[in-house]
């Protein structure tokens, strides 16, 4: 296309988009010397009406409808074909342009688009006069929003009260190993969180959002519900930890409020109420409170480290503190197991919960400025600094304090005194007596408050304990409602949508806060959380396992959509993290692990049963595709064998909802067994029918799913029915998953319809045999097509459309796919219980066994299981017993379970005259009545009417015709009350007039009440009695 000169015009905005310039608008009539003629297929220089709106665009110096890349085109895209308003559709670019002189836009100046991208969208345009802009929600960076929050949640009372004791038991070396093992799990999980959170835009919902959008609603919903509950109960746990510390202080000063148990309840309820008030005040106030707690904990750390270098007083020495000593470090470097908990894994299970809490930042993902940056950076930095603090604390206190001390000032002795044993003797203290009796009250192994004793100012350590417990409680109080709110909005579970409503500029889950408060108060009032605590720890570990598995699963599926900007992760490390998390669950408390798994499986089963209508592009979907692709390709390498033959059906249903009986019949014997593909031929111009195909395909698929038919739907656009079916026969399927049987309904209107439709119908049967397909026709007394009952559009497939199909096509344009899928399902005979009727098989010709196989598969289904199957074969009256034994022997080798065999000796008898006359009357309108003229004359008379029957053809096929009349009499005699009749039809040779062949099928199957299935295989074996 020749480029057009750019005319300088004043800059103008066009809804935030580049504009199609009116470059040649200065010419008279708005047309320039280079303007193409109306209806030109090239990009027009005039504004054009596209998809109901004027697309104003200018790129690279010439006019085009195309637009340059922009953020808005990709935001909130729901699917592959979903486009935003700003991007023209393919039809806009591909179809002939229609000038729209009513919409003129001037180009954007080069200065206004110097960055080469689209201008700011409409949301950045100045607001309307008199309206106040909406307040900006509070958003946090990676330090304030993630790192500090995670550090506060990781630090807890175990740091202050249990880590010194663990160091005394396990020694510094093994304590470091315990710390590093715990941190390895959390670090791997942190890397997995970082990868998932940088693979697309993260919204509110935290852990639930990350898992559900990666693994799907089944696992995401179950873990989201128990994670929110675990956080709510964790509020009570941390609050009770704070209340117990306060209660102990009151006991020391003899100032109990009521009694020890009720004091915990009173203090806990008051505390959680204050924390609720902070949360309801908004995220900004909650963040300020967290910073205050963070500063308190930092001061307590500094106070402790300063205390380790201050020379020990006599009182501290009596309690085992002697400042830094190499020999103390050496003695505490190795383990000294004591008591029932004196083992490595027992101590590991005690310490590990203090390494958790890394999800606190991710749980408020909706309140972060840039979650993709803040979550990885803040989480990993929090893990690093807390790990350093644990290692430093373990090493420093292990180098300063001995394991046993009496606390009595009277135990000081002179250096080298006899009878003194232990390391303290070298420092002038004799703790031998209490150490031997194991009655020492102080020292690392006995005194949980060792940090407070070592520190420069003891109350600051108590303040640190307060800060650690309250900050963890506050973090959980915020996390639970945020996660639960996202879960409620997704509506995966009933009766929880009420809690999804948000308030204020941050969409605060006020109702969720109140629910969390009620749960926390309930557990605080119990005042005994030792039983519930292991289950809560296992719920958190479940989350870690699923986050790691999400990262591994998304990586292993090789989905093109898995493109995390965070690259420092390994799918195998993530798998290891998932496995080790499960192992730790059982190491902590095996019965709690079983309970956690039981709850997850129950919730998973519920979502699987309900099948929520959500599509998040999860890795499970990618995995399903991978598995299907790999198995399909692998199937191509497997040679076919008769033992593995499966009837794979191409069913010419038209719209499946028009012929539900045909769909139900094939779906009954192919379900969970073989391929079923519903084909539809849209007859008409491709340009006119393609939009119809795109519009209706999804609705037909949903209709099949609602009817619980495991089948695919496909359609083709063709000029006529036969060419469309030829396309389907040749192109349907994939690899070895290709149809081998063509199933279609019987053409009831073959006598009254257009002769060409009759010719096409019989031609389809010939085409099927040419492509080595088996053929199955189904005829029902009431017919198959229920389109008139449904008042849907008329489909010309198999039946001529009335009024040239005009009314039907008009109706189609108003049909919504969702309405089609939700339409009332028509009931058919194949959906009902058949009781103790019979399935009658007339195996008249050996077609390879397909006539036997399909009724056998049908009889295996529950609805047909009570039916007795009878097999009828032709024979001679003087050899009935011998022929019956032969057929019974053959059927027994096939192991079909057919034991009732009937020989038809009267099959060759002459039919009754009135039935012969009825057949003659049937073909009379289609006869040439040529008087047995020669072939050349007959062909000339039949010119343009190939369905006409010559007298010679009638005479030559007289015996075959009478055979069909006689067979119909036999069917009426033997199978009038059968549930189903399956019979081998005659094969019409090429050159046989289509009307004569249809007359045979009509005569064979007329006047029968039960459904009749005309089955003809492709003359290749589908049954075998060999093992190899």
TAJO-V190046 format. One record per residue. PSI is psi in whole degrees, -180 to 180 (999 if undefined). NEAR is the number of other ideal C-beta (glycine too) atoms within 8 Angstrom. D_CENTER is the distance of its C-alpha to the mean C-alpha in Angstrom with 2 decimals. Layout:
{{PSI NEAR D_CENTER} {PSI NEAR D_CENTER}}
//
This chain:
{{134 5 45.52} {138 5 48.46} {147 6 47.77} {146 11 49.43} {145 5 51.61} {123 8 50.27} {130 8 52.48} {121 3 52.64} {157 10 51.62} {141 4 51.12} {145 10 47.63} {152 10 45.40} {150 7 41.93} {81 11 39.68} {36 6 36.79} {8 11 35.92} {158 12 35.64} {154 14 38.07} {152 13 40.27} {112 16 41.59} {150 13 45.15} {67 13 48.09} {-35 13 49.94} {21 14 52.53} {-14 8 52.81} {-16 5 56.38} {159 10 57.55} {135 4 58.97} {7 4 56.50} {15 10 53.64} {136 8 53.67} {176 11 54.62} {-21 5 56.45} {6 8 53.26} {132 10 51.17} {161 7 49.81} {158 4 50.80} {137 4 48.79} {8 7 45.91} {148 9 45.78} {-8 5 42.68} {168 7 42.96} {129 9 41.62} {152 11 44.01} {-8 14 45.98} {154 12 45.77} {145 14 43.07} {149 13 40.87} {111 9 38.89} {123 11 35.31} {37 8 32.51} {1 4 34.70} {156 7 35.50} {121 11 37.68} {119 13 35.90} {114 12 38.32} {150 13 37.96} {125 11 40.26} {141 10 39.57} {30 3 41.75} {-3 5 45.00} {159 10 44.36} {136 10 42.78} {153 9 39.31} {-20 13 36.56} {151 8 34.09} {156 14 33.00} {160 10 32.71} {141 5 29.49} {152 9 28.67} {-42 6 26.17} {-25 9 25.72} {-21 11 24.44} {-10 6 21.23} {135 7 20.72} {27 3 17.87} {134 8 16.82} {-15 5 13.84} {178 6 13.67} {-37 3 15.80} {2 4 18.52} {130 7 18.68} {154 7 22.01} {170 10 24.02} {-30 4 27.45} {-23 9 29.27} {130 8 28.22} {150 10 29.89} {169 9 28.00} {-36 5 28.76} {-36 7 31.10} {-38 11 32.92} {-28 9 33.65} {-29 5 34.30} {169 6 36.31} {135 6 39.97} {139 12 40.72} {116 7 42.50} {143 9 44.75} {85 10 44.39} {-9 8 47.53} {-11 5 46.62} {109 8 44.12} {136 9 45.71} {138 13 44.31} {156 11 46.13} {157 13 44.62} {136 12 43.47} {156 7 46.02} {-32 5 45.35} {-33 6 45.97} {-20 8 43.23} {41 12 40.66} {-22 6 42.10} {-4 4 38.75} {3 5 37.59} {172 7 34.56} {153 14 34.17} {174 10 36.02} {145 6 34.59} {178 8 32.54} {-27 6 33.91} {-16 5 32.74} {-1 6 35.38} {155 7 38.12} {143 2 40.87} {163 7 40.28} {150 4 42.29} {139 4 45.68} {1 3 45.88} {138 6 42.22} {135 4 41.18} {148 5 38.18} {139 5 35.31} {141 5 35.74} {134 6 33.65} {156 8 31.37} {128 11 32.34} {145 9 30.47} {153 13 31.17} {-172 9 31.56} {-27 13 30.59} {-58 8 33.78} {-35 10 34.01} {-30 17 30.35} {-57 18 28.96} {-53 15 31.72} {-41 13 34.15} {-44 16 31.54} {-42 18 30.08} {-41 12 33.63} {-36 18 34.71} {-29 15 31.83} {-47 14 32.48} {141 14 36.19} {-167 14 37.28} {-24 11 40.17} {-35 11 39.60} {-43 13 40.76} {-38 12 44.01} {-23 11 44.74} {-27 13 43.23} {-42 16 43.06} {-40 13 46.90} {-40 12 47.00} {-38 14 44.29} {-40 15 46.40} {-38 12 49.47} {-53 14 47.80} {-14 13 45.87} {161 13 48.09} {-41 13 47.14} {-52 10 45.86} {-28 11 43.45} {-43 15 42.44} {-39 11 41.41} {-42 9 39.49} {-45 14 37.69} {-47 14 36.93} {-36 9 35.72} {-44 9 33.54} {-43 13 31.87} {-31 11 31.55} {-45 9 30.08} {-48 15 27.05} {-33 13 26.75} {-45 10 27.43} {-42 13 24.74} {-39 14 22.30} {-39 13 23.85} {-39 16 23.33} {-42 16 19.62} {-42 16 19.41} {-42 16 21.47} {-46 13 19.31} {-41 14 16.03} {-17 15 18.04} {8 11 19.66} {65 11 16.65} {172 4 16.68} {127 5 18.05} {130 10 17.55} {-169 8 18.13} {157 12 19.30} {-14 16 17.53} {-129 15 18.40} {-43 15 16.86} {-45 16 14.25} {-44 13 13.26} {-45 17 13.25} {-44 16 11.22} {-38 17 8.53} {-13 10 8.23} {-50 14 8.39} {-8 14 6.72} {171 12 4.14} {-23 12 6.28} {-60 11 7.60} {-37 12 9.54} {-43 14 9.85} {-43 18 11.37} {-44 15 13.64} {-30 15 14.91} {-41 18 15.38} {-47 12 17.58} {-28 14 19.67} {-41 15 19.99} {-42 14 21.38} {-41 11 23.67} {-40 11 24.76} {-37 15 25.78} {-42 14 27.67} {-32 14 29.57} {-30 12 30.14} {-46 17 32.06} {-41 17 34.38} {-49 13 34.73} {-36 14 35.82} {-41 16 37.99} {-37 13 39.71} {-42 11 40.35} {-44 16 42.08} {-37 15 43.94} {-40 9 45.21} {-45 13 46.63} {-41 10 48.39} {-41 13 49.66} {-40 8 51.11} {-41 9 52.92} {-36 11 54.34} {-39 10 55.50} {-33 6 57.31} {15 6 59.24} {46 5 59.69} {39 6 57.96} {144 10 55.43} {-54 8 54.45} {-75 6 54.33} {166 6 53.32} {-43 8 50.90} {-48 7 47.97} {-28 9 48.33} {-40 15 48.88} {-42 14 45.37} {-45 12 44.02} {-50 10 46.16} {-40 13 45.45} {-44 15 41.69} {-43 11 41.36} {-44 8 43.50} {-48 13 41.58} {-27 17 38.08} {-42 9 39.57} {-43 8 40.86} {-38 14 37.52} {-42 11 35.88} {-40 8 38.55} {-42 11 37.76} {-43 11 34.04} {-23 9 34.87} {-17 8 37.29} {159 10 34.43} {-29 12 32.57} {-44 8 35.71} {-37 9 37.87} {-40 13 35.36} {-38 12 35.27} {-41 8 39.10} {-39 11 39.27} {-38 14 37.02} {-38 10 39.34} {-47 9 42.28} {-39 14 40.86} {-43 13 40.13} {-39 8 43.73} {-44 12 45.06} {-40 14 43.24} {-43 8 44.47} {-40 11 48.00} {-37 14 47.79} {-48 10 46.79} {-41 8 49.65} {-41 14 51.93} {-48 14 51.02} {-37 10 51.55} {-40 10 54.86} {-30 11 55.92} {-25 12 55.51} {-10 7 58.16} {133 8 60.59} {137 4 63.38} {136 8 62.89} {171 6 65.26} {-39 7 67.01} {-41 7 64.71} {-37 10 61.61} {-37 14 63.31} {-25 15 64.07} {5 12 60.31} {3 17 59.59} {125 12 58.92} {25 12 61.11} {-171 10 59.31} {124 10 58.08} {132 10 59.76} {-40 7 58.98} {-32 8 60.06} {-43 15 57.79} {-43 13 54.88} {-42 7 55.90} {-40 10 56.17} {-4 16 52.81} {-29 9 51.10} {158 7 50.97} {159 8 49.46} {83 9 51.49} {136 8 49.43} {146 7 50.62} {180 5 49.69} {-24 3 46.89} {13 8 44.21} {67 8 46.04} {161 7 43.52} {-50 8 41.15} {-27 7 37.87} {-45 9 39.16} {-36 15 39.87} {-43 12 36.55} {-29 11 34.76} {-40 11 37.02} {-35 15 36.46} {-42 13 32.73} {-25 9 31.69} {-12 14 33.89} {-11 13 31.75} {-178 13 28.58} {9 13 27.91} {-7 15 26.36} {0 13 23.45} {-39 14 25.96} {-42 17 25.80} {-29 15 22.03} {-18 13 21.88} {37 17 23.86} {-32 16 21.88} {-13 11 22.47} {14 13 26.21} {146 16 26.53} {-48 7 28.18} {88 6 26.01} {-33 11 23.26} {-26 11 22.63} {-44 8 26.28} {-43 16 27.05} {-51 19 24.40} {-49 14 25.17} {-49 11 28.88} {-41 16 29.46} {-47 17 27.50} {-37 12 29.14} {-37 10 32.53} {-43 17 32.31} {-42 15 31.61} {-52 8 34.55} {-37 10 37.08} {-36 13 36.34} {-44 11 36.66} {-42 8 39.98} {-40 11 41.15} {-45 12 40.44} {-43 10 42.21} {-44 9 45.15} {-44 13 45.60} {-44 15 45.59} {-41 11 48.09} {-44 11 50.40} {-27 16 50.78} {-17 17 51.21} {-2 12 54.08} {-28 13 55.85} {134 16 55.80} {167 15 57.10} {-34 12 55.35} {135 15 58.17} {148 17 60.55} {-28 12 62.70} {0 8 62.83} {131 6 66.61} {-17 7 68.99} {-7 4 71.60} {8 10 69.84} {139 10 70.99} {166 10 73.39} {151 5 75.36} {136 7 73.85} {17 4 74.66} {141 9 75.55} {151 3 75.89} {4 6 73.42} {125 9 70.58} {148 6 67.38} {167 11 64.18} {-31 9 63.17} {-19 14 64.41} {-34 15 68.00} {-16 7 68.06} {10 9 67.40} {25 10 70.06} {137 12 68.01} {102 13 68.29} {22 16 65.18} {-42 11 66.19} {-51 8 66.94} {-31 12 63.66} {-40 11 61.67} {-37 6 63.39} {-6 6 62.93} {43 7 59.31} {13 5 60.25} {136 14 59.68} {-17 9 58.04} {-179 13 57.18} {162 16 55.81} {-36 16 52.24} {-11 11 51.87} {-24 10 53.08} {109 12 52.64} {-23 7 49.15} {31 8 50.67} {-38 15 51.86} {-42 13 50.20} {-38 10 52.05} {-38 12 55.27} {-33 13 54.95} {163 14 54.00} {-37 8 56.63} {106 7 56.05} {-44 8 54.37} {-26 6 53.15} {-31 12 50.92} {-40 15 48.92} {-40 11 48.58} {-38 11 47.43} {-40 15 44.82} {-43 13 43.58} {-46 11 43.41} {-41 15 41.50} {-44 16 38.98} {-44 15 38.27} {-38 13 38.27} {-40 16 36.07} {-42 15 33.44} {-42 16 33.69} {-40 15 33.40} {-42 14 30.36} {-35 14 28.55} {-30 18 29.84} {-40 13 28.22} {-46 14 24.92} {-51 15 24.13} {-35 15 24.40} {-45 17 22.52} {-44 17 19.42} {-34 17 19.88} {-45 16 20.40} {-40 16 17.04} {-41 16 15.42} {-40 13 17.82} {-28 8 17.10} {-14 11 13.41} {48 9 14.95} {-25 11 12.66} {151 11 15.97} {158 3 19.21} {14 5 22.44} {-2 11 21.31} {-25 8 21.00} {-32 8 24.69} {4 13 24.14} {-11 11 21.89} {137 8 24.95} {155 9 26.32} {146 7 29.98} {-178 7 31.99} {-24 8 31.35} {8 11 28.85} {53 11 27.00} {133 11 28.12} {73 15 26.52} {-43 9 29.97} {-37 9 28.80} {-38 14 26.50} {-45 14 29.55} {-39 8 31.63} {-43 12 29.18} {-40 15 29.02} {-44 12 32.82} {-44 8 33.31} {-45 13 31.21} {-46 15 33.09} {-40 11 36.46} {-44 9 35.77} {-29 12 35.20} {-40 16 38.13} {-27 8 40.37} {-38 7 39.52} {14 10 40.99} {93 5 39.88} {5 12 36.57} {-31 5 37.33} {-37 6 35.41} {-23 10 32.23} {-45 9 32.25} {-35 10 30.96} {-40 11 27.90} {-44 12 27.13} {-39 14 27.57} {-32 15 25.14} {-43 13 22.48} {-41 12 22.93} {-34 15 22.85} {-42 16 19.54} {-44 13 18.20} {-44 15 19.98} {-42 14 18.64} {-33 13 14.95} {-45 15 15.76} {-42 17 17.58} {-35 12 15.02} {-46 15 12.42} {-45 16 15.19} {-46 14 16.07} {-41 13 12.74} {-33 14 12.22} {-41 10 15.86} {-23 8 16.02} {-12 12 13.51} {34 8 15.94} {135 8 13.60} {-22 5 16.07} {-8 7 14.05} {94 12 14.78} {62 6 18.25} {138 11 19.25} {-20 7 22.81} {116 11 23.61} {-9 5 24.71} {59 5 26.31} {163 13 23.68} {133 6 23.27} {-32 10 20.28} {-34 7 22.74} {-39 10 24.06} {-41 18 20.60} {-41 11 20.22} {-42 10 23.75} {-39 15 23.00} {-44 14 20.17} {-44 9 22.58} {-30 10 25.56} {-41 15 23.86} {-41 11 23.35} {-44 8 26.95} {-35 12 28.28} {-44 15 26.71} {-28 8 28.91} {-38 8 31.82} {-63 13 31.86} {110 11 31.79} {-38 6 30.56} {-33 6 30.57} {-35 13 28.60} {-42 13 25.96} {-40 8 25.75} {-45 10 25.48} {-45 15 22.67} {-38 9 20.70} {-43 8 21.60} {-43 10 20.35} {-44 13 16.96} {-39 9 16.63} {-48 9 17.88} {-37 13 15.50} {-45 12 12.52} {-37 8 14.11} {-47 9 14.61} {-39 15 11.07} {-38 8 10.26} {-42 6 13.46} {-27 7 13.04} {70 6 9.67} {146 10 9.60} {73 4 9.73} {151 7 7.63} {104 6 6.14} {9 8 6.44} {46 7 6.38} {165 12 4.98} {-21 14 7.28} {-38 10 5.55} {-42 9 5.32} {-39 15 8.76} {-39 11 9.82} {-42 8 9.44} {-45 9 11.50} {-45 10 13.86} {-45 8 14.52} {-42 8 15.20} {-47 8 17.39} {-43 8 19.25} {-38 8 19.97} {-43 12 21.09} {-42 9 23.35} {-33 8 24.58} {-29 10 25.40} {-22 8 27.69} {-7 5 29.81} {127 7 30.44} {144 3 33.59} {147 6 33.50} {145 6 35.33} {-36 8 36.54} {-27 5 35.13} {14 6 31.59} {136 9 32.19} {136 7 29.55} {102 15 30.17} {118 15 27.67} {130 15 28.31} {111 15 28.44} {118 14 29.02} {82 16 30.88} {-16 12 29.60} {-149 12 29.99} {124 11 27.54} {-32 16 26.04} {-15 11 26.93} {-28 13 30.55} {66 12 30.99} {-33 13 28.95} {-40 13 31.45} {-41 14 31.00} {-45 16 27.21} {-40 13 27.63} {-51 13 30.30} {-39 13 28.38} {-28 13 25.09} {-45 12 27.12} {-8 12 28.25} {-13 14 25.38} {127 8 22.56} {21 3 21.13} {-48 7 24.07} {-177 8 24.11} {137 12 23.07} {127 14 23.56} {118 15 23.63} {119 14 24.87} {145 14 27.12} {130 16 28.65} {117 14 31.60} {114 12 32.16} {124 11 35.90} {-177 9 37.36} {139 5 37.56} {-41 7 34.46} {-34 5 34.71} {-35 8 34.72} {-21 12 32.07} {-44 9 29.34} {-38 7 28.24} {-41 11 28.20} {-47 11 25.99} {-37 7 23.39} {-40 8 23.63} {-19 14 23.39} {-44 12 21.03} {-38 7 17.85} {-40 15 19.84} {-40 16 21.02} {-42 10 17.63} {-34 12 16.58} {-43 13 19.99} {-42 13 19.45} {-41 9 16.19} {-33 9 18.13} {-1 11 20.98} {38 5 18.87} {122 12 20.17} {90 8 18.31} {162 14 19.56} {156 8 19.14} {136 12 21.04} {151 11 23.15} {159 11 26.22} {153 12 29.12} {126 10 31.87} {164 11 35.33} {-29 5 38.93} {170 8 39.43} {-46 15 37.73} {-43 10 39.03} {-34 9 38.03} {-42 14 34.49} {-36 13 34.25} {-40 9 35.76} {-47 10 32.98} {-44 14 30.35} {-39 14 32.30} {-34 7 32.61} {-15 7 29.24} {144 11 26.73} {178 11 24.61} {116 5 23.78} {-128 9 26.08} {-11 8 26.98} {66 9 24.31} {145 10 26.90} {147 13 28.53} {1 9 31.93} {133 13 32.83} {121 15 33.34} {129 13 33.02} {161 12 34.58} {156 12 36.43} {138 11 40.20} {99 12 41.91} {-30 6 44.02} {29 8 45.68} {-25 12 47.00} {-31 6 50.57} {-17 4 50.12} {180 11 47.50} {140 6 48.37} {-31 9 49.87} {-36 6 47.61} {-34 14 44.47} {-44 15 46.21} {-41 11 46.90} {-39 11 43.29} {-50 14 42.02} {-35 12 44.32} {-33 10 43.72} {-40 14 40.00} {-41 11 41.06} {-42 10 43.31} {-40 12 40.56} {-44 12 38.27} {-35 11 41.09} {-34 6 41.82} {19 8 38.30} {31 7 38.66} {150 13 36.38} {162 15 37.17} {138 12 37.62} {118 14 36.80} {139 12 38.23} {131 16 37.64} {133 12 40.22} {147 10 40.26} {-39 6 43.26} {1 3 41.50} {172 6 39.66} {-33 10 36.01} {116 11 35.53} {21 10 34.75} {-36 11 34.20} {-34 6 37.38} {-40 6 36.32} {-11 10 33.06} {41 5 35.18} {-173 11 32.74} {154 10 33.83} {123 10 36.06} {126 12 34.62} {-3 10 37.49} {123 10 35.88} {-25 11 38.32} {138 11 40.25} {136 8 42.39} {133 10 41.22} {151 8 43.83} {37 6 45.37} {22 5 44.04} {6 10 40.50} {-46 7 41.20} {-40 9 40.18} {-44 13 36.98} {-34 10 35.87} {-39 9 36.78} {-34 12 34.73} {-39 11 31.69} {-18 7 31.62} {-3 6 31.19} {126 12 28.34} {136 7 25.02} {-38 13 21.92} {-40 8 20.47} {-40 9 23.90} {-43 15 23.98} {-33 11 20.76} {5 6 22.04} {156 9 25.54} {132 3 27.35} {126 7 26.71} {138 9 30.01} {142 5 31.08} {167 9 32.51} {-27 7 34.66} {-2 9 31.96} {-4 7 29.99} {159 8 32.99} {134 5 34.74} {-15 10 37.56} {-156 7 39.78} {59 5 42.66} {-164 11 43.25} {150 11 43.56} {115 17 41.66} {122 13 44.47} {122 14 44.14} {92 13 46.94} {79 11 46.73} {-30 8 49.59} {145 5 48.83} {103 5 47.21} {12 13 44.15} {-6 12 42.55} {0 12 41.29} {-33 15 38.46} {-28 16 40.44} {-37 15 40.21} {-45 12 36.66} {-46 14 34.78} {-34 14 36.73} {-46 12 36.24} {-36 11 32.43} {-40 12 32.72} {-16 11 34.98} {-14 7 32.50} {151 10 30.29} {-41 4 31.05} {-23 10 32.33} {3 14 34.76} {-26 8 35.52} {-8 8 38.84} {141 14 40.20} {132 8 43.00} {126 14 42.81} {138 12 46.13} {128 13 46.99} {131 13 49.86} {155 13 51.59} {154 7 54.79} {177 12 57.98} {145 7 61.74} {-28 7 63.61} {-1 4 65.90} {29 8 63.06} {-47 11 60.52} {-43 6 60.40} {-44 7 60.11} {-37 12 57.34} {-43 12 55.43} {-38 8 55.67} {-46 8 54.42} {-41 12 51.32} {-41 10 50.65} {-42 8 51.01} {-44 8 48.62} {-36 13 45.99} {-34 7 46.36} {-31 7 45.71} {-14 11 42.47} {37 6 41.48} {-16 8 40.18} {16 6 42.02} {115 12 44.07} {-15 6 47.50} {108 8 49.04} {133 13 50.59} {133 10 53.01} {135 12 55.39} {91 10 56.35} {-20 8 60.00} {22 7 60.68} {-25 11 58.12} {7 6 60.93} {156 6 63.08} {133 4 63.92} {169 10 61.90} {147 6 63.63} {-39 6 65.47} {-30 6 63.64} {-35 11 60.30} {-42 11 61.78} {-38 8 63.03} {-38 10 59.62} {-43 14 58.16} {-40 8 60.99} {-30 7 60.41} {-40 10 56.70} {-8 13 57.44} {-44 7 60.55} {-16 5 58.90} {4 11 57.48} {147 11 60.73} {-28 10 62.81} {49 5 66.04} {-8 11 67.43} {37 5 70.19} {45 6 69.21} {172 8 69.78} {171 5 69.07} {-42 5 65.66} {-44 6 66.39} {-41 9 67.49} {-45 13 64.49} {-36 8 62.07} {-40 7 63.91} {-30 10 63.73} {7 11 60.01} {121 6 59.34} {-4 4 56.20} {67 7 55.77} {-13 8 54.35} {-7 11 53.39} {147 12 57.07} {125 12 58.64} {162 13 62.07} {-36 11 64.70} {-40 9 64.67} {-37 11 60.91} {-45 13 61.44} {-43 8 64.29} {-34 6 62.62} {20 10 59.50} {-44 8 61.52} {-42 6 60.95} {-37 9 57.17} {-45 14 57.14} {-30 12 59.18} {-41 11 56.84} {-37 14 53.95} {-43 14 56.24} {-40 13 57.22} {-37 13 53.66} {-38 15 52.78} {-39 11 55.74} {-43 12 54.53} {-40 16 51.02} {-32 10 52.60} {-44 7 54.82} {-31 9 52.38} {26 12 48.89} {-32 9 49.56} {17 7 47.60} {158 11 44.85} {-31 10 41.17} {143 15 40.45} {129 14 42.67} {127 13 41.66} {147 16 44.37} {116 11 44.98} {165 11 46.11} {155 9 48.70} {125 6 47.76} {122 11 49.33} {155 5 50.88} {136 4 50.58} {-18 3 53.51} {128 10 53.41} {139 12 53.33} {-35 14 50.01} {-36 14 51.83} {-42 16 53.55} {-42 12 50.35} {-31 13 48.68} {-37 13 51.87} {-49 14 51.46} {-38 13 47.88} {-46 10 49.01} {-40 14 52.00} {-37 14 50.09} {7 13 47.42} {157 7 49.30} {17 4 50.16} {132 14 47.62} {-47 5 45.81} {159 10 42.91} {143 11 40.22} {130 14 41.52} {118 14 39.48} {105 16 41.35} {129 15 39.91} {116 12 41.30} {180 12 39.98} {23 11 40.71} {17 5 43.52} {144 7 41.54} {133 7 40.97} {-3 11 37.75} {147 11 39.40} {153 7 41.23} {13 6 43.13} {158 4 43.16} {-10 2 41.10} {999 2 40.73}}
//
